[in-house]
Amino acid sequence: MHISIQIDASVQEPELTIRAPQLTSEIERIIASLRLLSQQITVTRNGETVILDAASVMYAESVDRKTFIYTKDACYETDLRLYEAEQLLCRCGFVRVSKSCLVQLQTVRALQTEIGRKLRLTLENGEQIIVSRQYADEIRQRLEVI
Amino acid sequence: MKIQNILKRFIVTVFANFGFAILVLLTGSRFIGSEAKSFSPLFALGSEGLPNGVVFMFFLGTLVLMGIRFLFLSDAVIRSMQIPTRVFLTVLLSFAFMLGLIIFCGWFPKDTAIPWIVFAVSFIAVCIRSTLVSFRQIRKENEMLTDALHKFQNQGNA
């Protein structure tokens, strides 16, 4: 892939243009990666409102109608419902792994098959998440192993 | 998975295994039935076929063995159990059941060593083979998933 960078002082805002004969999965991933860098999510912790980069989020979980956002070393709460967080983050590489959990695939350290076609995800911080059969097949499709 | 699908899969597995077992027994009866007739009720009809009671017992046996397999080697009933524990319990209970069935039905003389040795060796061989095949499949799929994940992560983000 050829990468060219043009520095032009007259340009008001950085602009990225991708030129390709067709939209491939590789290009889609690059676009998702760029979105991840620019996507932010508003969360709260101990009454303090924080704006997090989506790239730092490992997973989001819904517990008792509350949505929690987990980074490598902290847990935050957001006013968004899980499906709203999914809409916001799905283009940034997040996948649904159960009815109550979204995971960013970039933060997955290891994947293992479990009995009944389920998957066990080990995240960068060592936490393990079981992916139910329905969502495991979607992840397999996303990783192009089906 | 819907309960109908689980039941359908279970019934298909039971009949597939039962059919295979009967085929093996009929082949045995055809070739060694006459000689085995004197010491095993399995071959009471010699090379003429299999007694109804034996066929029925084999069906019940297959049903129970597949039930044990279904109970421990799928997540339909027991949802959280480590794979080695599942394999161990499946092997243990299957062996105990087979042993009970042989003794209860008197399929071969209790005081003759050779049939017991053949049974034990066959059982162990089948267990080792199926365990190795399963573990090899799991390892292969894990490697594929890991490669796909690394490729996915290296190509950018999701």
Interface residues (C-beta under 8 A of the other chain):
Chain A: E26 R29 I30 A32 S33 L36 C92 G93 F94 V95 Q104 L105 Q106 V108 A110 L111 Q112 T113 E114 I115 G116 K118 L119 R133 R140 R142 L143 E144 V145
Chain B: M1 L73 S74 D75 A76 I83 R86 I138 E141 N142 M144 L145 T146 A148 L149 F152 Q153 Q155 G156 N157 A158
